[in-house]
Amino acid sequence: QVYLVESGGGLVQAGGSLRLSCAASGSGFSINRRGWYRQAPGKQRELVAHITSGGITTYADSVKGRFTLSRDNATNTVYLQLNSLKPEDTAVYYCNVRYNLLRDAWGQGTQVTVSS
């Protein structure tokens, strides 16, 4: 099993920024993809962004140009920089790691709240 620990959520005003971090722990695993999902109250969980082991990134249309995904392979950490935040970005953000081709690990979730 791979265990994920998230940090960096908070309350910000519209137009502000946050930086989310997700560190993976464990041993004997190979990561295939790292990314972030979010879920707002009453809505389904949706993909925000992910990055493959080859460095290819994918962003949801709603966050392109505002959010930036990055990784640090040495520390097994993935980051999400959230800029120009909007109230509709308010959600619980979950880190996700796909590893050993078939398995998924999820973080505990971190709350991002954007006030208008």
Order of alpha helices (4+ residues) and beta strands (2+ residues): beta-beta-beta-beta-beta-beta-beta-beta-beta-beta-beta
